[in-house]
Amino acid sequence: MEFKKIILKSGRERSLINRHPWLFSGAVKQLPNAENGEIVMIQTNHNELLGYGFFSTQSQIVCRIFEFTSEPIALDNAYWRQKLNNAFELRKRLIDSNTTTCYRLLHAEGDFFPGIIADVYADVLVLQLLIKGTERLSAILYPIFKEMGFEYIYLKTKQSTQLLEQVESVSTWVYQAKEMPVTVLENGNKFSINVETGQKTGFFIDQRKNRQILANYAAQKTVLNTFSYSGGFSIYALEAGAHLVHSVDSSKDAISLCDENVLLCGHANKHESFVADVFDYLKQAPADFYDIIVLDPPAFAKHSRAVDNAAKGYKNLNKLGFSKVKAGGLIFTYSCSQHIDKDLFRKIVFSAAAETGRNVRILEQLSQPEDHPINIYHPEGEYLKGLLMVVD
């Protein structure tokens, strides 16, 4: 098959030689006459092949590279099957299926497959097709996922829904629908998940490892879980023997999900939930009441222009947390904003601590779990960063 070509400017091939999967328009000498999402070849100014990627007509990232190679290759069904199987085999090595039945199967650039996220919830696979290129591959990918054992496939993106309606006559489910909710295990803890109505793909599975770390400290403690959503950190704390857990979220629907999961784990007598703005709740919360405070907000910076305001938000949030936690207590604080790197986040938290005048020590630096691998050539993939701190 003949592919159209992107020709780079002279001397602008370094990032691709270093295997960074994003090609920006400023490096391009000649764009192809290609459709949005079409697979193209990337070549140097001297016509040397560098790789293959998904072309975009609607982004400064004009191509997302999924294969770096100096030799032409066949991008047939067997190629895509091998790429998916490589990701699946890695998860089989990483995930104990006896205790965990929800995990990330495919993590975009982290699995050398930009533009696609695939999360597993028991026998349901939830797909996010994030770019036109992966949407155009959907008819090839669906049967491969089915071969891997996923009878229930749910699309979670509006673009994908529109594409599916052109190919299939079934809402956002591929093949057949699964009755919701589905019950899953995460490190042995039960959660009820609705992939149709839940945030992200249904659950924030990127905090699995950090929830387990919280459980290691929660026995007999009073815990505040802010931005609690469906209660992930709350359930872990309760199952670990926490004395009392408070969950706070501004969404009534999120608190309802949280309460359902608390009932599922059988610890309602040790839990109380609040529909409230987290900042307002922390301002009026008593000092020296909570042994552990979890600060896990949504992304404050969804684009680079929002970084300054996001930094102020993270600083104010952490300052409130530092001012309210008991002496000797713990703060778990996170940012999932890709545009706030871990160095900047640490500086923000330092600034918040300094203004409270309390002694703060970092016990652990926290990140995303192993089923969210970070492509070493794509540091932008390290989007989740956190700190576990003890406050004197």
Sine and cosine of phi, psi and omega as CSV:
sin_phi,cos_phi,sin_psi,cos_psi,sin_omega,cos_omega
0.00,0.00,0.71,-0.70,-0.03,-1.00
-1.00,-0.01,0.78,-0.63,-0.01,-1.00
-0.95,-0.31,0.57,-0.82,0.11,-0.99
-0.95,0.31,0.32,-0.95,-0.21,-0.98
-0.84,-0.54,0.63,-0.78,0.26,-0.97
-0.98,-0.19,0.81,-0.58,0.03,-1.00
-0.96,-0.27,0.79,-0.61,-0.04,-1.00
-1.00,0.08,0.41,-0.91,0.15,-0.99
-0.92,0.39,0.43,-0.90,0.03,-1.00
-0.87,0.50,0.77,-0.64,0.04,-1.00
0.99,0.15,0.09,1.00,-0.05,-1.00
-0.96,-0.27,0.33,0.94,-0.02,-1.00
-1.00,-0.05,-0.03,1.00,-0.13,-0.99
-0.85,0.53,-0.69,0.73,-0.05,-1.00
-0.89,0.45,-0.57,0.82,0.02,-1.00
-0.97,0.25,-0.58,0.81,0.10,-0.99
-0.88,0.47,-0.55,0.83,0.07,-1.00
-1.00,0.09,0.13,0.99,0.14,-0.99
0.92,0.39,0.46,0.89,0.15,-0.99
-0.97,0.26,0.78,-0.62,-0.18,-0.98
-0.99,0.15,0.02,1.00,-0.01,-1.00
-0.94,-0.34,0.82,-0.58,0.08,-1.00
-0.95,-0.31,0.85,-0.52,-0.04,-1.00
-1.00,-0.08,0.42,-0.91,-0.11,-0.99
-0.87,0.49,-0.51,0.86,-0.04,-1.00
-0.90,0.44,-0.31,0.95,-0.01,-1.00
-1.00,-0.03,-0.04,1.00,-0.16,-0.99
-0.99,-0.13,0.76,-0.65,0.09,-1.00
-1.00,0.04,-0.67,0.74,-0.08,-1.00
-0.63,-0.77,0.85,-0.52,0.06,-1.00
-1.00,0.03,0.51,-0.86,0.03,-1.00
-0.99,0.17,0.37,-0.93,0.16,-0.99
-1.00,0.08,0.95,0.31,-0.12,-0.99
-0.84,-0.54,0.38,-0.93,0.04,-1.00
-0.98,0.17,0.38,-0.93,0.06,-1.00
-0.86,0.50,0.80,-0.60,0.01,-1.00
1.00,0.00,-0.10,0.99,-0.02,-1.00
-0.93,0.36,0.58,-0.82,0.08,-1.00
-0.98,0.22,0.76,-0.65,-0.02,-1.00
-0.76,-0.65,0.29,-0.96,0.13,-0.99
-1.00,-0.07,0.54,-0.84,0.10,-1.00
-0.92,-0.39,0.80,-0.60,-0.03,-1.00
-0.78,-0.62,0.44,-0.90,0.09,-1.00
-0.96,0.28,0.11,-0.99,0.07,-1.00
-0.89,0.46,-0.26,0.96,0.00,-1.00
-0.96,-0.27,0.33,0.94,0.08,-1.00
0.91,0.42,0.46,0.89,0.09,-1.00
-1.00,-0.01,0.75,-0.66,-0.03,-1.00
-0.95,0.33,0.73,-0.69,0.05,-1.00
-0.92,-0.39,-0.46,0.89,0.00,-1.00
0.28,-0.96,-0.16,-0.99,-0.01,-1.00
-0.79,-0.61,0.54,-0.84,0.01,-1.00
-0.38,-0.92,0.02,-1.00,0.03,-1.00
-1.00,-0.06,0.87,-0.50,-0.02,-1.00
-0.98,0.19,0.62,-0.79,0.04,-1.00
-0.80,-0.60,0.74,-0.68,0.08,-1.00
-0.99,-0.14,0.02,1.00,-0.16,-0.99
-0.81,-0.58,0.33,0.95,-0.06,-1.00
-0.53,-0.85,0.44,-0.90,0.15,-0.99
-0.91,0.41,-0.43,0.90,0.14,-0.99
-0.99,0.13,0.99,-0.10,-0.15,-0.99
-0.98,0.20,-0.28,0.96,0.02,-1.00
-0.43,-0.90,0.71,-0.71,0.10,-0.99
-0.94,-0.35,0.91,-0.42,-0.17,-0.99
-1.00,0.07,0.78,-0.63,0.05,-1.00
-0.94,-0.34,-0.17,0.99,0.00,-1.00
-0.54,-0.84,0.86,-0.51,0.09,-1.00
-0.98,-0.18,0.84,-0.54,-0.05,-1.00
-0.33,-0.94,0.50,-0.87,0.09,-1.00
-0.98,-0.20,-0.01,1.00,0.00,-1.00
-0.83,-0.56,0.63,-0.78,0.04,-1.00
-0.87,0.50,0.60,-0.80,0.03,-1.00
-0.73,-0.68,0.32,-0.95,0.03,-1.00
-1.00,0.03,0.89,-0.46,0.02,-1.00
-1.00,-0.09,0.90,0.43,-0.03,-1.00
-0.99,-0.11,-0.07,-1.00,-0.01,-1.00
-0.85,0.53,-0.58,0.81,0.00,-1.00
-0.90,0.44,-0.57,0.82,0.03,-1.00
-0.90,0.45,-0.74,0.67,-0.04,-1.00
-0.94,0.34,-0.58,0.82,0.05,-1.00
-0.88,0.47,-0.67,0.74,0.00,-1.00
-0.91,0.41,-0.61,0.79,0.00,-1.00
-0.90,0.43,-0.68,0.73,0.03,-1.00
-0.94,0.35,-0.65,0.76,-0.01,-1.00
-0.91,0.43,-0.58,0.81,0.05,-1.00
-0.87,0.50,-0.68,0.74,0.02,-1.00
-0.92,0.40,-0.66,0.75,-0.03,-1.00
-0.91,0.41,-0.68,0.73,-0.01,-1.00
-0.90,0.44,-0.60,0.80,0.05,-1.00
-0.89,0.45,-0.69,0.72,0.00,-1.00
-0.90,0.44,-0.58,0.82,0.04,-1.00
-0.88,0.48,-0.54,0.84,0.04,-1.00
-0.97,0.23,-0.50,0.87,-0.13,-0.99
-1.00,-0.02,-0.53,0.85,-0.19,-0.98
-0.95,-0.31,0.78,-0.63,0.12,-0.99
-1.00,0.09,0.97,-0.24,-0.09,-1.00
-0.93,0.37,-0.22,0.97,0.05,-1.00
-0.96,0.27,-0.45,0.89,-0.06,-1.00
-0.88,-0.47,-0.26,0.96,-0.04,-1.00
-0.70,-0.72,0.87,-0.49,0.00,-1.00
-0.87,-0.50,0.26,0.97,0.13,-0.99
-0.73,-0.68,0.79,-0.62,-0.07,-1.00
-0.25,-0.97,0.18,-0.98,0.05,-1.00
-1.00,-0.02,0.85,-0.52,0.02,-1.00
-1.00,0.07,-0.58,0.81,-0.08,-1.00
-0.64,-0.77,0.83,-0.56,-0.14,-0.99
-0.86,-0.51,0.84,0.54,0.13,-0.99
0.72,0.70,-0.81,-0.59,-0.04,-1.00
-0.85,0.52,-0.45,0.90,0.03,-1.00
-0.91,0.42,-0.34,0.94,0.09,-1.00
-0.88,-0.47,0.40,0.92,0.06,-1.00
0.85,0.53,0.60,0.80,-0.01,-1.00
-0.60,-0.80,0.96,0.28,-0.07,-1.00
-0.87,0.49,0.55,-0.84,0.11,-0.99
1.00,0.01,0.21,0.98,0.01,-1.00
-0.55,-0.83,0.71,-0.70,0.12,-0.99
-0.84,-0.54,0.70,-0.72,0.05,-1.00
-0.72,-0.70,0.87,-0.49,0.00,-1.00
-0.89,-0.46,0.63,-0.78,-0.03,-1.00
-0.97,-0.24,0.75,-0.66,0.13,-0.99
-0.78,-0.63,1.00,-0.05,-0.09,-1.00
0.85,0.52,-0.91,-0.42,-0.02,-1.00
-0.99,-0.14,0.25,0.97,0.02,-1.00
-0.95,-0.32,0.72,-0.70,0.11,-0.99
-0.94,-0.35,0.83,-0.56,0.02,-1.00
-0.97,-0.26,0.81,-0.58,-0.04,-1.00
-0.94,-0.34,0.68,-0.74,0.23,-0.97
-0.88,-0.47,0.93,-0.36,0.08,-1.00
-0.99,-0.12,0.97,-0.26,-0.28,-0.96
-1.00,-0.05,-0.24,0.97,0.00,-1.00
-0.69,-0.72,0.29,-0.96,-0.02,-1.00
-0.89,0.45,-0.53,0.85,-0.03,-1.00
-0.86,0.50,-0.70,0.72,0.01,-1.00
-0.97,0.24,-0.48,0.88,0.11,-0.99
-0.88,0.48,-0.66,0.75,-0.02,-1.00
-0.92,0.40,-0.36,0.93,0.02,-1.00
-1.00,0.00,-0.06,1.00,-0.19,-0.98
-0.83,0.55,-0.64,0.77,-0.03,-1.00
-0.90,0.43,-0.42,0.91,0.08,-1.00
-0.99,0.12,-0.63,0.77,-0.11,-0.99
-0.96,0.28,-0.64,0.77,-0.07,-1.00
-0.82,0.57,-0.77,0.64,0.00,-1.00
-0.89,0.46,-0.53,0.85,0.02,-1.00
-0.92,0.38,-0.70,0.71,0.07,-1.00
-0.87,0.50,-0.61,0.79,0.02,-1.00
-0.91,0.41,-0.66,0.76,0.07,-1.00
-0.86,0.51,-0.52,0.85,-0.01,-1.00
-0.97,0.23,-0.10,0.99,0.09,-1.00
0.94,-0.34,0.12,0.99,-0.03,-1.00
-0.99,-0.13,0.99,-0.14,0.01,-1.00
-0.96,0.27,-0.52,0.85,-0.06,-1.00
-0.95,-0.30,0.90,-0.43,-0.01,-1.00
-0.82,-0.57,0.82,-0.57,-0.04,-1.00
-0.86,-0.50,0.78,-0.63,0.04,-1.00
-1.00,-0.01,0.69,-0.72,-0.17,-0.99
-0.90,-0.44,0.19,0.98,-0.03,-1.00
-0.85,-0.53,0.56,-0.83,-0.03,-1.00
-0.89,0.45,-0.65,0.76,0.01,-1.00
-0.88,0.48,-0.67,0.74,-0.02,-1.00
-0.91,0.40,-0.63,0.78,0.03,-1.00
-0.86,0.51,-0.71,0.70,-0.01,-1.00
-0.88,0.47,-0.66,0.75,0.01,-1.00
-0.91,0.42,-0.69,0.73,-0.05,-1.00
-0.88,0.48,-0.63,0.78,-0.04,-1.00
-0.91,0.41,-0.34,0.94,0.06,-1.00
-0.99,0.13,-0.34,0.94,-0.10,-0.99
-0.94,-0.33,-0.64,0.77,-0.05,-1.00
-0.82,-0.57,0.35,-0.94,-0.01,-1.00
-0.96,-0.29,0.65,0.76,-0.05,-1.00
-0.74,-0.67,0.99,-0.17,0.19,-0.98
0.24,0.97,-0.78,-0.62,-0.01,-1.00
-0.96,-0.29,0.11,0.99,0.09,-1.00
-1.00,-0.04,0.63,-0.78,0.10,-1.00
-0.98,-0.17,0.70,-0.72,0.01,-1.00
0.95,0.32,-0.96,0.29,-0.01,-1.00
-0.50,-0.86,0.41,-0.91,-0.04,-1.00
-1.00,-0.01,0.44,-0.90,0.06,-1.00
-0.90,-0.43,0.75,-0.66,0.03,-1.00
-0.91,0.41,0.70,-0.71,-0.02,-1.00
-0.97,-0.24,0.45,-0.90,0.00,1.00
-0.99,0.12,0.15,-0.99,0.10,-0.99
-0.91,-0.42,0.64,-0.77,0.02,-1.00
-1.00,-0.08,0.77,-0.63,-0.02,-1.00
-0.82,-0.58,0.26,-0.97,0.10,-0.99
-0.93,-0.37,0.63,-0.78,0.15,-0.99
-0.70,-0.72,0.93,-0.36,-0.10,-0.99
0.78,0.63,0.60,0.80,0.04,-1.00
1.00,0.07,-0.15,0.99,0.02,-1.00
-1.00,0.01,0.67,-0.75,-0.03,-1.00
-1.00,0.02,0.66,-0.75,0.09,-1.00
-0.66,-0.75,0.61,-0.79,0.10,-1.00
-0.99,-0.13,0.85,-0.53,-0.14,-0.99
-0.84,-0.54,0.73,-0.68,0.13,-0.99
-0.92,-0.40,0.97,-0.24,-0.09,-1.00
-0.95,0.30,-0.32,0.95,-0.01,-1.00
-0.97,0.23,-0.62,0.79,-0.11,-0.99
-0.93,-0.38,-0.21,0.98,-0.07,-1.00
-0.96,0.28,0.36,-0.93,0.05,-1.00
-0.94,0.34,0.35,-0.94,-0.09,-1.00
0.79,0.62,-0.80,-0.60,0.05,-1.00
-1.00,-0.08,0.11,0.99,0.00,-1.00
0.71,-0.70,-0.46,0.89,-0.08,-1.00
-0.33,-0.94,0.44,-0.90,0.02,-1.00
-1.00,0.02,0.98,0.20,-0.10,-0.99
-0.96,0.28,-0.16,0.99,0.01,-1.00
-0.96,0.26,-0.11,0.99,0.02,-1.00
-0.98,-0.21,0.21,0.98,-0.08,-1.00
-0.82,0.57,-0.78,0.63,-0.05,-1.00
-0.91,0.42,-0.63,0.77,-0.03,-1.00
-0.95,0.32,-0.53,0.85,0.10,-1.00
-0.90,0.43,-0.60,0.80,0.03,-1.00
-0.92,0.38,-0.59,0.81,0.07,-1.00
-0.89,0.46,-0.68,0.73,0.06,-1.00
-0.84,0.54,-0.69,0.72,-0.02,-1.00
-0.85,0.53,-0.52,0.85,-0.01,-1.00
-0.91,0.41,-0.33,0.94,-0.06,-1.00
-0.92,-0.39,-0.07,1.00,-0.27,-0.96
-1.00,0.03,-0.25,0.97,-0.09,-1.00
-0.84,0.55,0.79,-0.61,0.04,-1.00
0.90,0.43,0.29,0.96,-0.03,-1.00
-0.97,-0.25,0.37,-0.93,0.13,-0.99
-0.99,-0.14,0.86,-0.51,-0.20,-0.98
-0.86,-0.51,0.70,-0.71,0.13,-0.99
-0.93,-0.37,0.85,-0.53,0.04,-1.00
-0.94,-0.34,0.96,-0.27,-0.02,-1.00
-1.00,-0.05,0.41,-0.91,-0.12,-0.99
0.77,0.64,0.75,0.66,-0.27,-0.96
-0.94,0.33,-0.36,0.93,-0.08,-1.00
0.75,0.66,-0.86,-0.51,-0.07,-1.00
-1.00,0.01,0.17,0.99,0.18,-0.98
1.00,0.00,0.44,0.90,-0.03,-1.00
-0.81,0.59,-0.84,0.54,0.00,-1.00
-0.90,0.43,-0.57,0.82,-0.02,-1.00
-0.89,0.46,-0.71,0.71,-0.02,-1.00
-0.89,0.46,-0.69,0.72,0.01,-1.00
-0.87,0.49,-0.69,0.72,0.00,-1.00
-0.89,0.45,-0.69,0.73,0.01,-1.00
-0.90,0.43,-0.71,0.70,0.00,-1.00
-0.91,0.42,-0.44,0.90,0.01,-1.00
-0.99,0.11,-0.03,1.00,0.07,-1.00
0.99,-0.13,0.43,0.90,0.05,-1.00
-0.87,0.49,0.56,-0.83,0.02,-1.00
-0.94,0.33,-0.67,0.74,-0.02,-1.00
-0.40,-0.92,0.66,-0.75,0.04,-1.00
-0.79,-0.62,0.77,-0.64,0.12,-0.99
-0.94,-0.35,0.75,-0.66,0.05,-1.00
-0.91,-0.42,0.76,-0.65,-0.05,-1.00
-0.79,-0.61,0.76,-0.65,0.09,-1.00
-0.44,-0.90,0.54,-0.84,-0.01,-1.00
-0.97,0.23,-0.24,0.97,-0.03,-1.00
-1.00,-0.08,0.84,-0.55,0.05,-1.00
-0.89,0.45,-0.62,0.78,0.02,-1.00
-0.90,0.43,-0.64,0.76,0.02,-1.00
-0.89,0.45,-0.68,0.73,0.02,-1.00
-0.90,0.43,-0.58,0.82,0.07,-1.00
-0.89,0.46,-0.67,0.74,0.06,-1.00
-0.88,0.47,-0.69,0.73,0.02,-1.00
-0.86,0.51,-0.73,0.69,-0.01,-1.00
-0.89,0.45,-0.60,0.80,0.04,-1.00
-0.89,0.45,-0.67,0.75,0.00,-1.00
-0.94,0.34,-0.55,0.83,0.07,-1.00
-0.90,0.43,-0.67,0.74,0.06,-1.00
-0.89,0.46,-0.63,0.78,-0.01,-1.00
-0.88,0.48,-0.59,0.81,-0.02,-1.00
-1.00,0.00,-0.12,0.99,0.15,-0.99
0.98,0.19,0.49,0.87,-0.04,-1.00
-0.81,-0.59,0.54,0.84,-0.06,-1.00
-0.88,0.48,-0.44,0.90,-0.03,-1.00
-0.95,0.30,-0.22,0.98,0.00,-1.00
-0.92,-0.39,0.27,0.96,-0.12,-0.99
-0.71,-0.71,0.61,-0.79,0.12,-0.99
-0.65,-0.76,0.68,-0.73,-0.04,-1.00
-0.90,-0.43,0.43,-0.90,-0.06,-1.00
-0.66,-0.75,0.79,-0.61,0.16,-0.99
-1.00,0.04,0.96,-0.27,-0.10,-1.00
-0.29,-0.96,0.42,-0.91,0.18,-0.98
-0.92,0.39,0.79,-0.62,-0.10,-0.99
-0.87,0.49,-0.66,0.75,-0.01,-1.00
-0.89,0.47,-0.70,0.72,0.03,-1.00
-0.90,0.43,-0.65,0.76,-0.02,-1.00
-0.89,0.45,-0.71,0.70,-0.03,-1.00
-0.91,0.42,-0.60,0.80,-0.01,-1.00
-0.88,0.48,-0.61,0.79,-0.04,-1.00
-1.00,-0.10,-0.06,1.00,-0.01,-1.00
-0.93,0.36,0.57,-0.82,0.04,-1.00
-0.92,0.38,0.58,-0.81,0.10,-1.00
-0.97,0.25,0.46,-0.89,0.09,-1.00
0.90,0.45,0.46,0.89,0.04,-1.00
-0.98,-0.19,-0.64,0.77,-0.09,-1.00
-0.99,-0.10,0.74,-0.67,0.11,-0.99
-0.98,0.20,-0.54,0.84,-0.04,-1.00
-0.69,-0.73,0.73,-0.68,0.09,-1.00
-0.83,-0.56,0.78,-0.62,0.04,-1.00
-0.97,-0.25,0.84,-0.54,0.02,-1.00
-0.91,-0.41,1.00,-0.10,-0.08,-1.00
-0.79,-0.61,0.95,0.31,-0.09,-1.00
-0.98,0.22,0.27,-0.96,0.18,-0.98
-0.92,0.40,0.14,-0.99,-0.03,-1.00
-0.89,0.46,0.87,-0.49,0.05,-1.00
-0.99,0.15,-0.38,0.93,-0.02,-1.00
-0.82,-0.57,0.99,-0.15,0.00,-1.00
-1.00,-0.02,-0.11,0.99,0.13,-0.99
-0.47,-0.88,0.26,-0.96,-0.14,-0.99
-0.89,0.46,-0.49,0.87,-0.02,-1.00
-0.93,0.36,-0.28,0.96,-0.06,-1.00
-1.00,-0.08,0.06,1.00,-0.13,-0.99
-0.87,0.49,-0.69,0.72,-0.06,-1.00
-0.89,0.46,-0.74,0.68,0.02,-1.00
-0.92,0.40,-0.60,0.80,0.03,-1.00
-0.89,0.45,-0.66,0.75,0.00,-1.00
-0.86,0.50,-0.64,0.77,0.04,-1.00
-0.91,0.42,-0.65,0.76,0.02,-1.00
-0.90,0.44,-0.72,0.69,0.03,-1.00
-0.89,0.45,-0.63,0.77,0.00,-1.00
-0.90,0.44,-0.74,0.67,-0.01,-1.00
-0.89,0.45,-0.64,0.77,0.01,-1.00
-0.89,0.45,-0.74,0.67,-0.03,-1.00
-0.94,0.35,-0.56,0.83,0.05,-1.00
-0.88,0.47,-0.66,0.75,0.05,-1.00
-0.90,0.43,-0.67,0.74,0.02,-1.00
-0.88,0.48,-0.71,0.70,0.01,-1.00
-0.88,0.47,-0.58,0.81,-0.08,-1.00
-0.97,0.23,-0.32,0.95,-0.09,-1.00
-0.97,-0.25,-0.40,0.92,-0.09,-1.00
-0.95,0.32,0.50,-0.86,0.04,-1.00
-0.88,0.48,0.41,-0.91,0.15,-0.99
-0.88,0.47,0.77,-0.64,-0.07,-1.00
1.00,0.10,0.03,1.00,-0.02,-1.00
-0.99,0.15,0.10,-0.99,-0.08,-1.00
-0.90,-0.44,0.60,-0.80,0.14,-0.99
-0.88,-0.47,0.82,-0.58,0.21,-0.98
-0.97,-0.24,0.91,-0.42,-0.05,-1.00
-0.81,-0.59,0.61,-0.79,-0.11,-0.99
-0.66,-0.75,0.40,-0.92,0.26,-0.97
-0.70,-0.72,0.76,-0.65,0.09,-1.00
-0.96,-0.29,0.25,0.97,0.02,-1.00
-0.98,0.19,0.89,-0.46,-0.01,-1.00
-0.88,0.48,-0.50,0.86,-0.07,-1.00
-0.99,0.11,-0.05,1.00,0.13,-0.99
-0.95,-0.30,0.98,-0.20,-0.03,-1.00
-0.98,0.22,0.15,-0.99,-0.14,-0.99
-0.92,0.40,-0.50,0.87,0.04,-1.00
-0.94,0.35,-0.70,0.72,0.03,-1.00
-0.91,0.42,-0.66,0.75,0.00,-1.00
-0.88,0.48,-0.67,0.74,0.01,-1.00
-0.90,0.44,-0.63,0.78,0.04,-1.00
-0.90,0.43,-0.63,0.78,0.03,-1.00
-0.89,0.46,-0.72,0.70,-0.01,-1.00
-0.92,0.40,-0.60,0.80,0.08,-1.00
-0.85,0.52,-0.71,0.70,-0.02,-1.00
-0.89,0.46,-0.66,0.75,0.03,-1.00
-0.90,0.43,-0.68,0.74,0.00,-1.00
-0.90,0.44,-0.67,0.74,-0.04,-1.00
-0.88,0.48,-0.59,0.81,-0.04,-1.00
-0.96,0.28,-0.32,0.95,0.06,-1.00
-1.00,0.07,-0.32,0.95,0.01,-1.00
0.96,0.28,0.26,0.97,0.00,-1.00
-0.98,-0.18,0.48,-0.88,0.08,-1.00
-0.97,0.23,0.79,-0.61,-0.05,-1.00
-0.76,-0.64,0.73,-0.68,0.05,-1.00
-0.81,-0.59,0.64,-0.77,0.05,-1.00
-1.00,0.10,0.82,-0.57,0.07,-1.00
-1.00,-0.07,-0.64,0.77,0.01,-1.00
-0.54,-0.84,0.54,-0.84,0.17,-0.98
-0.98,-0.19,0.79,-0.62,-0.22,-0.98
-0.93,-0.36,0.48,-0.88,-0.02,-1.00
-0.50,-0.86,-0.20,-0.98,0.01,-1.00
-0.98,0.19,0.37,-0.93,-0.08,-1.00
-0.98,0.22,0.09,-1.00,-0.15,-0.99
-0.93,0.38,-0.33,0.94,0.06,-1.00
-0.99,0.12,0.07,1.00,0.16,-0.99
-0.90,-0.44,0.89,0.46,-0.13,-0.99
-0.89,0.45,0.49,-0.87,0.00,-1.00
-0.96,-0.29,0.90,-0.44,0.09,-1.00
-0.89,0.46,0.87,-0.50,-0.10,-1.00
-0.87,0.49,-0.39,0.92,0.03,-1.00
-1.00,0.04,-0.04,1.00,-0.06,-1.00
-0.72,-0.69,0.96,0.29,-0.07,-1.00
-0.87,0.49,-0.32,0.95,0.05,-1.00
-0.88,0.48,-0.32,0.95,0.01,-1.00
-0.95,0.31,-0.21,0.98,0.05,-1.00
-1.00,0.04,0.96,0.28,-0.12,-0.99
-1.00,0.06,-0.49,0.87,-0.04,-1.00
-0.99,-0.12,0.84,-0.55,0.04,-1.00
-0.68,-0.74,0.52,-0.85,-0.05,-1.00
-0.39,-0.92,0.20,-0.98,0.02,-1.00
-0.68,-0.73,0.69,-0.72,0.21,-0.98
-0.97,-0.25,0.85,-0.52,-0.10,-1.00
-0.77,-0.64,0.55,-0.84,0.14,-0.99
-0.97,-0.24,0.71,-0.71,-0.10,-0.99
-0.90,-0.43,0.88,-0.48,-0.01,-1.00
-0.99,0.16,0.00,0.00,0.00,0.00
